[in-house]
Amino acid sequence: MTARAVVRSIDGHVEAGTMSENVTPKKTVPKKGWKAFSLLTDHDIYLLGEGTHGRLYEKLGAHTLEAASGGGVRFAVWAPNAEEVSAVGEFNDWRPGINPLAPREDESGIWEGIVPMAVPGQRYKYHVRSRFNNYRVSKADPFAFCCETPPGTASIIGDLAYPWGDMEWMRTRAAKNALDAPLSIYEVHLGSWRRVPEEENRSLSYREMARRWARSIPSSRIHPREAQAGLCLGASR
């Protein structure tokens, strides 16, 4: 996804069920010293404007802060057509204006801010008031690390800390991932492959899906023509 596509996803189109009406957010005032909590460098801004930044997920979205620095979550989103942006979620009862984000002073179109009471696991969105026709909408985070399963549409603050236990794989990965090594590709439509009928036929989370999918791979022998449209790809060597 290019950076320009991210802009359209935030302050461009209406998302059904998230329109906020009769709400007047507090005026967002640029905070002094915004560089102190920003993850973005001048080089990041240059690559963003050029449309060639390949690691924006490390800079935008919701990132948890160390307890030593006060804790909370830093939010950042690119919304150049916005007049006001605020983070809304379970940490403020989804009320726009309680936690406004501030526009960067470099005119990059990025809005940033820290929400001290936000913690991993909470649902959130960005509430945007456009510069055009006073249009208001709450949108999911295009750089969210976690999200609700359908029909929910909120993003979820995710903590990416994980105790990896794949040292043996990492040690031998170079040989197994060589360009001349055998490659197996499996395809599956995650949305329809498995559901939980005991819980209103809800969709599985990615973690739930991973365990079931890993057990099913050895017995998968589905011809591509029999697969459904909208496929997700997985590969193994």
MINULUM-160826 format. One record per residue (C-alpha): residue number from 1; residue in one letter; x, y, z. Coordinates in pm, 1 decimal, decimal comma, always signed. Layout:
BEGIN
NUM_a_X_Y_Z
...
***
This chain:
BEGIN
1_m_+0,0_+0,0_+0,0
2_t_+134,1_+341,5_-87,8
3_a_+124,5_+634,3_+147,6
4_r_-124,6_+816,1_-72,3
5_a_-368,1_+526,4_-43,1
6_v_-348,3_+561,9_+333,6
7_v_-469,2_+919,9_+311,4
8_r_-776,4_+822,6_+116,5
9_s_-862,5_+552,3_+369,2
10_i_-862,2_+801,7_+656,0
11_d_-1031,7_+1119,2_+535,6
12_g_-1181,3_+1023,1_+203,4
13_h_-1469,9_+776,1_+210,7
14_v_-1764,5_+710,1_+442,5
15_e_-1752,0_+392,6_+649,3
16_a_-2097,2_+253,9_+724,2
17_g_-2191,3_+260,5_+1088,2
18_t_-1916,5_+495,8_+1207,0
19_m_-2056,5_+839,8_+1122,4
20_s_-2059,0_+1064,5_+1430,0
21_e_-2321,1_+1337,8_+1430,8
22_n_-2384,0_+1640,4_+1648,3
23_v_-2034,8_+1623,4_+1796,3
24_t_-1812,7_+1928,2_+1828,6
25_p_-1452,1_+1820,5_+1896,3
26_k_-1226,1_+2048,9_+2093,2
27_k_-1001,1_+2264,6_+1881,0
28_t_-671,7_+2086,0_+1819,9
29_v_-378,1_+2305,7_+1913,0
30_p_-27,9_+2211,0_+1792,2
31_k_+166,8_+2102,6_+2098,2
32_k_+504,9_+2252,1_+2172,1
33_g_+788,1_+2004,5_+2157,5
34_w_+605,4_+1754,9_+1936,0
35_k_+941,7_+1629,0_+1811,6
36_a_+1008,7_+1492,5_+2158,9
37_f_+753,5_+1214,0_+2118,4
38_s_+752,5_+1179,4_+1740,3
39_l_+900,1_+866,3_+1581,9
40_l_+934,6_+1040,4_+1246,5
41_t_+1261,5_+1189,8_+1124,9
42_d_+1313,0_+1444,6_+848,7
43_h_+1420,7_+1156,7_+625,6
44_d_+1092,0_+975,2_+698,3
45_i_+899,4_+1284,5_+592,3
46_y_+1103,5_+1307,9_+273,2
47_l_+1034,1_+943,0_+181,6
48_l_+667,1_+986,2_+271,1
49_g_+634,2_+1279,5_+33,0
50_e_+817,8_+1085,9_-234,3
51_g_+589,9_+784,6_-186,3
52_t_+882,3_+545,6_-135,8
53_h_+877,6_+482,6_+241,7
54_g_+874,6_+105,5_+288,9
55_r_+851,7_+85,0_+669,0
56_l_+579,4_+333,2_+763,7
57_y_+425,9_+77,3_+999,8
58_e_+717,0_+152,9_+1234,2
59_k_+622,7_+521,1_+1242,0
60_l_+244,8_+550,3_+1194,4
61_g_-36,3_+377,9_+1380,5
62_a_-57,0_+305,3_+1754,2
63_h_+271,0_+239,5_+1936,9
64_t_+290,3_+165,3_+2308,3
65_l_+536,9_+370,1_+2512,2
66_e_+778,8_+252,5_+2778,7
67_a_+665,7_+294,2_+3137,0
68_a_+983,7_+490,7_+3207,1
69_s_+869,7_+757,1_+2961,3
70_g_+523,6_+784,8_+3116,9
71_g_+346,2_+498,8_+2942,3
72_g_+41,6_+530,4_+2724,0
73_v_+13,5_+497,8_+2347,3
74_r_+143,4_+723,1_+2072,2
75_f_-95,7_+762,7_+1779,4
76_a_+3,1_+892,5_+1436,4
77_v_-195,5_+906,9_+1112,3
78_w_-160,8_+1080,5_+776,4
79_a_-471,7_+1290,2_+708,7
80_p_-373,8_+1602,8_+511,6
81_n_-734,3_+1696,4_+431,6
82_a_-837,2_+1701,9_+797,3
83_e_-922,9_+2007,8_+1002,2
84_e_-924,9_+1810,0_+1328,5
85_v_-825,9_+1455,2_+1424,3
86_s_-870,9_+1281,0_+1756,0
87_a_-820,0_+930,2_+1886,6
88_v_-1144,4_+770,6_+2005,5
89_g_-1184,6_+434,3_+2170,9
90_e_-1249,2_+240,6_+2486,1
91_f_-1002,1_+464,7_+2669,9
92_n_-1232,8_+769,4_+2635,4
93_d_-1577,8_+615,1_+2576,2
94_w_-1546,8_+689,6_+2203,1
95_r_-1588,9_+1063,6_+2257,4
96_p_-1433,3_+1284,0_+1985,2
97_g_-1220,4_+1571,9_+2104,4
98_i_-1116,6_+1419,3_+2436,9
99_n_-779,1_+1310,6_+2298,8
100_p_-703,4_+1538,8_+2002,0
101_l_-398,7_+1479,0_+1785,3
102_a_-178,1_+1767,4_+1673,5
103_p_-68,1_+1833,6_+1315,5
104_r_+305,6_+1831,2_+1259,5
105_e_+455,2_+2172,1_+1193,1
106_d_+630,2_+2052,2_+876,5
107_e_+302,2_+2049,4_+677,9
108_s_+341,8_+1677,4_+606,2
109_g_-24,0_+1611,2_+685,1
110_i_+62,4_+1380,7_+975,2
111_w_-124,8_+1412,8_+1303,1
112_e_+32,7_+1284,5_+1626,0
113_g_-43,3_+1260,6_+1993,0
114_i_-7,8_+1054,8_+2309,4
115_v_-302,4_+907,9_+2500,7
116_p_-174,4_+831,8_+2854,2
117_m_-465,6_+608,5_+2957,0
118_a_-462,0_+389,1_+2645,1
119_v_-332,6_+32,1_+2685,9
120_p_-285,5_-272,1_+2458,9
121_g_-603,4_-464,2_+2388,1
122_q_-832,1_-160,6_+2369,2
123_r_-1033,6_-85,6_+2056,1
124_y_-989,6_+250,5_+1884,0
125_k_-1044,0_+457,5_+1568,4
126_y_-955,7_+803,7_+1441,4
127_h_-1231,8_+1063,3_+1440,6
128_v_-1173,2_+1307,7_+1156,3
129_r_-1333,8_+1641,6_+1076,9
130_s_-1259,3_+1732,2_+717,2
131_r_-1169,8_+2076,3_+586,6
132_f_-1447,1_+2025,7_+331,1
133_n_-1814,7_+2074,6_+425,0
134_n_-1750,3_+1999,1_+793,2
135_y_-1761,6_+1627,0_+709,3
136_r_-1705,9_+1401,5_+1012,5
137_v_-1627,5_+1030,5_+1028,2
138_s_-1455,7_+772,3_+1248,5
139_k_-1217,0_+545,8_+1060,7
140_a_-1007,5_+240,0_+1142,5
141_d_-629,6_+276,7_+1151,9
142_p_-468,3_+171,1_+820,1
143_f_-152,5_+81,3_+1013,7
144_a_-319,1_-103,5_+1302,7
145_f_-136,0_-412,0_+1425,8
146_c_-463,0_-577,2_+1533,9
147_c_-829,9_-538,9_+1444,2
148_e_-1171,4_-674,6_+1531,9
149_t_-1307,3_-978,5_+1352,2
150_p_-1605,5_-901,5_+1125,1
151_p_-1859,0_-751,9_+1154,7
152_g_-1661,4_-529,2_+1394,3
153_t_-1450,2_-263,7_+1222,0
154_a_-1243,6_-109,7_+1503,2
155_s_-866,5_-127,5_+1528,8
156_i_-705,6_-272,8_+1842,3
157_i_-395,7_-145,1_+2019,5
158_g_-142,5_-424,8_+1984,4
159_d_+176,2_-498,9_+2173,7
160_l_+419,1_-660,1_+1930,1
161_a_+649,1_-794,1_+2201,8
162_y_+674,9_-1170,6_+2149,1
163_p_+908,7_-1438,7_+2296,7
164_w_+1036,4_-1598,0_+1975,1
165_g_+1143,7_-1962,7_+1998,7
166_d_+1264,6_-2025,5_+1645,7
167_m_+1641,5_-2011,8_+1686,4
168_e_+1684,9_-2348,8_+1514,4
169_w_+1481,1_-2229,7_+1213,7
170_m_+1673,5_-1903,4_+1195,1
171_r_+2001,1_-2094,4_+1200,9
172_t_+1907,5_-2301,1_+894,0
173_r_+1680,0_-2052,7_+717,6
174_a_+1935,4_-1929,9_+464,0
175_a_+1975,4_-2276,4_+309,8
176_k_+1604,5_-2363,0_+318,5
177_n_+1502,7_-2029,4_+166,4
178_a_+1754,3_-2043,4_-116,8
179_l_+1618,5_-1949,6_-459,2
180_d_+1681,3_-2305,4_-585,7
181_a_+1511,7_-2474,0_-285,8
182_p_+1170,8_-2647,5_-324,6
183_l_+868,4_-2426,8_-257,0
184_s_+512,5_-2525,9_-163,0
185_i_+226,0_-2276,1_-188,2
186_y_-112,4_-2327,3_-22,4
187_e_-423,9_-2117,7_-80,1
188_v_-730,5_-2069,6_+136,6
189_h_-1018,2_-1822,5_+168,4
190_l_-990,2_-1743,8_+540,0
191_g_-1331,1_-1580,1_+565,1
192_s_-1522,6_-1893,5_+469,7
193_w_-1283,3_-2179,5_+552,4
194_r_-1377,7_-2205,6_+921,0
195_r_-1630,1_-2039,9_+1153,6
196_v_-1737,1_-2086,0_+1517,4
197_p_-2104,2_-2193,6_+1498,6
198_e_-2132,6_-2210,6_+1879,0
199_e_-2059,2_-1836,2_+1897,0
200_e_-2303,0_-1692,6_+1643,1
201_n_-2096,0_-1829,9_+1356,3
202_r_-1824,1_-1571,9_+1414,7
203_s_-1502,7_-1558,2_+1217,6
204_l_-1180,8_-1692,4_+1363,7
205_s_-900,7_-1462,9_+1471,7
206_y_-567,4_-1499,5_+1295,3
207_r_-419,2_-1681,2_+1596,9
208_e_-713,2_-1922,3_+1606,6
209_m_-683,0_-1971,7_+1232,8
210_a_-308,2_-2034,7_+1246,8
211_r_-335,8_-2338,5_+1473,1
212_r_-610,8_-2500,8_+1266,2
213_w_-447,2_-2410,0_+936,1
214_a_-110,2_-2557,5_+1037,9
215_r_-274,8_-2889,6_+1122,1
216_s_-462,6_-2894,7_+789,8
217_i_-174,2_-2814,6_+554,8
218_p_-34,1_-3171,4_+522,3
219_s_-369,9_-3302,6_+399,7
220_s_-451,0_-3011,2_+164,6
221_r_-486,6_-3127,2_-194,5
222_i_-724,9_-2869,6_-342,9
223_h_-691,4_-2792,0_-710,4
224_p_-661,9_-2414,8_-780,5
225_r_-976,2_-2421,1_-996,6
226_e_-1177,1_-2549,0_-699,9
227_a_-1062,1_-2274,6_-467,9
228_q_-1280,4_-1973,4_-395,0
229_a_-1210,2_-1619,9_-506,5
230_g_-1029,8_-1376,7_-279,6
231_l_-744,4_-1601,7_-174,0
232_c_-480,1_-1546,7_+88,7
233_l_-143,1_-1703,1_+17,1
234_g_+91,9_-1889,8_+244,8
235_a_+424,1_-2041,3_+148,7
236_s_+661,2_-2291,7_+306,0
237_r_+989,0_-2447,6_+205,3
***
